[in-house]
């Protein structure tokens, strides 16, 4: 990702049917991205490499 990624995006908004905290981990069920697809796609592409 470009160095500007963190400054030029506005994050992502997700919804889920339930959420719990398990230690240092969030467990989310039935997650849907409702805003932030470009951000999500960029993160996916970086992690895929």
CORPEMO-V516908 format. One record per helix or strand. SS is the DSSP state (h for helix, s for strand). FROM is the first residue (numbers start at 0). LEN is the number of residues. Records with the same first field share a line. If there is no record, write none. Layout:
SS=FROM-LEN ; FROM-LEN
This chain:
h=4-4 ; 36-12
s=12-3 ; 17-5 ; 24-5 ; 31-4
